[in-house]
């Protein structure tokens, strides 16, 4: 429940006084007048009247006796907490005992003042209102920060979705346009090879074929990185392909352990795991200087776990703290959007381990236009 700080009107404080003694009520009014504190005050002595006043008027503060016929101030406090109204609540009573006063404050009441000390009432009210105002400002700041973080998370997910869609679009264009053109060139080269007896021509055709094969391989690799179609076969085959490709390119011994190759999970979770493995292996090839990489994939107990570890040089605290270190931050945000989390364990000279964990029973939130309003 968000705080709503009281706004004191020019005519003074609007006080709700829970008190069954008219004499004590008049003593409170006299104490406030003596300190020249402008106020309006409404006295009630029953819980029903207390609730009715809360719903019908706007008050700045509540002063409450502890013991009233059939109930206590704590009952009124509970009723206040169950409502949508948030007001400072000062216990103004006789000798209720230190333990009872402390217990009331621990429950959340704003302050306690014995009736014998009514000369301090204006000061206590002023202090209580200041504290309540500060708490209200803090609560608003926390709520605004949480809302901002939520909007940022939704935007990050929206951005990731847009990036994946753009990657898929580019992959299709490469496949349809460049792929088609390369296939046509291959047919033309094959025709030239069949219809030419010149040794020089055959050598040029062979060289062109080699270059063409390289271009076809490059285009296929680019398409795979842009849009991992292999994910249609399942997460395990996709991670296996990544590990094998990484080992071929880098020469680093790479092992994959998976006890459930046929694991099933949603497409967004599959893509999150794939991109995490892809980014982690890319970082290893650039920075780790390792001789061995181990990839473990598991869906035990309804939780997808992807662990990628190397025996390389590790990552220093300075490198992790760099403002430009977006790779790990991006992986953590991607994991968070998918409903999971990412942990990184590293020590200079002792390698690095990246662990992605995603519960399989949750569905990641899909942002809508309302999330960006």
N, C-alpha and C positions, 0 to 999 in steps of 0.2 A: 504494500500500500504506500503510495507516494505521500510525502508530507505536503501540507498546505499551510504556509506560514500565515499567521493572523495579520490582518491589515487593520491597524487601529484607526478608527474614524476620528475626525476633528472633534467630535463631542466626547471622546474619551474611550476607555476600554469598555467592552461589553462583556460582563462577567456572568457566568452561570454559577450560582452558589447552591450547593447541595447541603442543606442544613435544616434540622427539625426544630431548632430553638430560635424563636423570633428575637430574643434578647441577644444571643450570640451573633445573629445576623446584623443587628443594629450596631454591635460593637465593631464588627468588620467594617461597616459603612463609616463609622466614626473614625476608625484608624486611617482609612483611605482619605477621608476629607482632611484629617489633620496633616497629612503629608501633601495636600493640595494635588491629589491625583484625580483628574477628571474621569468619571466612570458612569456606567449604567449597569445595574445589577438585577438579576432575576433569581429569586429564591424558590427552590423546590424541595420537597421532603419525601418524595416517592419515586420509585424507579420508573413507573409509567410516565409520570410528569417529566422526569429527567430525559427520557427517550423522546418524548413529544417535543420538548424544547430544542433538543439537538436537531431534530428534523425540520423545525419551523423557523428557527432563527440562526443567525451567524454570530457566534461568540468568539472572543479572543482568548479566553482562559477559563478553566474550571477550578473553583475552590470547593473542597469537599470535606465535611466532617467524617470521622472514621466510622463511628457507630450511629446508625439510624434505626428507627423501628422496623424490624424484620429483615434488615440487610446491612451491609457495610459498604464503605467506599470502594472496596475491591470488586464488589458486584457491579457497581457503576462503571468502574474501570473496564471490566470485562465486556460490559454492554457497549462502551465506547469503542473498544477494539473490534467488536463484531460489526460496527457500523462503518460507513465510508468517511466519517468525520475524523480528523486528526487535530487534537488540541492539547496544549500543555495542561497538565493535571496536577494541582498542588493539594496535598493532604493537609488540611487545617483542622487540627483536633486537639483534644485534651491529652492527658497522660495515657498514651497507648502502649508505652514501653518501647525501649530502644530496638529490641529484636523485631517487633511488629513494624516499626518504621523502616528499618533496614530491609525487611522482606518486601515491603511495599515499593521501595525505591528499586530493588532488584527486579521487580515485576515490570518496571518501566515508568512508574509515576515520576513526575518531574522533580518534585521536592516535597519536604515535610516541614511544617512550622507549627510548634505548639501554640495553643490559644493564649498562653501566658505571654507570648512574645509578639503580640499583634503590632507593637510599635515597629517591628521589622518587616511588616507585610508589604509595604510599597517597594522596599528594596528587594525582597524575595520575588515579587511579581516581575520587577524589572529584569532581574537576573534570569528568571525562568524564560521570559519572552526572548531575551537575547540568545540563550542557549537553544531554544526551540527554533528561532530564526536561522541560526547557524546550521542546525541539524537539517532543516528544510532545504537550505541552499546546498548542503552536501548531498542530500538525497536526490535533489534535482540534477546535480552534476553527475552523480553516479548513473542515474536513469538516462541522462542524455548521452553519457559515454557508452553505456550498454547499447542504446539505440544506434549510435554512430557505428559501433563495432559490428552490430548486426547488419546495418546497411552496407558496410564495407565488405563483410563476408558474403552477402548476397551479390554485391557487385563483382567480387572476385570470382564467385561461381559463374555469374553471367559472363564474365570475361573469358574464363576457361572454356565455357560452352561455345562462345563465339570463336575462340581460337581453334577448337577442335573442328567446328563446322567449316572454318576457312581452310584448315589443313585438308579436310576431306574434299573440299571443292578443288583445291590445287591438285590433289592426288588424282582426282577424276580427269582434270584437264591434261595432266601429264600422261595418264593412261590413254585417253581418247585421242589427243592431238599428237603429242610427241611419240607415244607408243605406236600409234598408227603410222606416223611418218617413218619411224625407224623400221617397222615391219616392211613398209614399201621399199625402203632403201635395200633391205636384205634381199628382197625378191629381185630387184634390179641387179644387184651384185651377183646373185646366183645366175641370172640370165647372161651377164657378161662373162662369167666363168665358163658357161657352157658354150658360148659362141665365139670364144677367142682362143686361137692357138698360139698367140704370142706369149713367150716366156715373161717378157717385161710386163705385159698386161696381167698375166696370171699373178705375178708378184704384187702388183699394185692392188689387185682384187683381194688377195690374201691379207695384205696390210689393212686395207679398208675394212675387211671382215673382222679383223682383230679389234680395230678401233670401234667398229659398230657393236661388237659384242661387249666391249667395255662400256659403251654408252647405254646399251640395254640394261646391263647389270647395275650401272649407276642409277638409271631411272627407276628400276625396280626397288633398289635400296632406298632411294628418296621417297618413293611412294609408300614403302613399308614404314618408314619413319614418320611420314605425315599421317597416314591412316593405316593403323595396324590391322589389315584385313585378317591376319592370322588369328586375331581374337575371336573370330567367328568359329574357330575350331576349339576354343576353350582357353582358359587362362594359363594352364600348364604348358600347352604347346607354344603359346606366345612367349612365355618367360624362357622356355627351353631354346627357342629360336634366338632370343636376345643373348642368352648366355653363350650359345655356340658361335654366333656372329661376333660377339665381343672377343672370344678366345681366338678366332681366326684373324681378326684385325690386329689385336694387341699382342698376341703370343703369350698372354698370361694364362696359366692353367686355371680353368674355371669349372667348378663342380656345381651341380644342381641336385638338391635333395627334396623329394616330394613323395609323401606316403599315400596321397590321394590324387593321382593324376587326373581323375575324372571329376574333380570338385566342381560344384555349381555355385555361381554367384551372379548378381545382376550386372548388366553392362556397365553402369557407372562405376561400380566397384572394380570390375575387371580393368577398365581403362585407368582408374587411379593407380592400381597395382602395377600395371604395365608401364605407365609414365614414370612412376617412382623408380622402378627397376632401370628403366632407360636412362633417367637422369643420374641415378647413382653410378651406373656403369660408365657413363660419359665422364663424370667427375673422377672416377678411379683412373680411367685412361689418361686423363689430363694431369692429375696431381699426385696420385697415391704412390707411384714408384714401387709397386708391389710385385710379388712373384706368384701370388695365389689369391683367388677370389672364391668365396663360397656363397651360394644362394640357396636359401631354404624357404619352402613354400608349404603352408599348412592351413587347414580349416578346422582344426580340432576344437571341440566344444562350441561350435557355432561362431567362431571368431577367425577371420582370415588374418594370417600372420605372414608377412614377407620380410625375411632377414637377409641382408647383403653385407658381408664382412670381407675385409681385405687385411693383409699383413704388411701394409705399406708404412709410410712415414707418419700417418696421422694428420690431424688438423690442429693447429695452434689456436689458443684462445683469441689471439689478435686477428687471425683469419676469420674465425667465426663471428667476431664482433664488428667486422668491417661493414660500413653502410651499404657497400655494393654486393654484399654476400646474399644475393636474392635467391640462389639455388635452393638452399636448405629452407629458407623462409617460404619459398613457393611450394616446396614439397609438404611442409607442415600445414600450410593453408589448404592445399589440395586434399590432404588427409582429413582435415577438420571438416571441410565441406562435404566429404563423403561419409561423415559420421564417425570418423576414427581419429587416430593420432599417430604422430611420427616421433620416434625417439632416436637420438644420435649419441653414440658413445665413442669417444676417441681419446687417444693419448699420443703425443708426439713420439714417434719411434715404435709404436705398438699397434698401429693399424686403426681402422675405423669400422664401426658397425652401424648400419642404418636399419631400424626396425619399424615397419608399417603394420599397424593393428587396426582392423575394422570389424566391428560386430556385424554379422551377416543378417541379423534380424531387424535391423533398422534400415529405413529408406532415406537417402539424402534429400535434402530440401531442394525443390526446383523453384528458382526465383521467378516472380511475376512482375508485371509492370508496377504493381502497388508497392513492391519492396524498394523502389527507387524514387518514390514520391517524397 
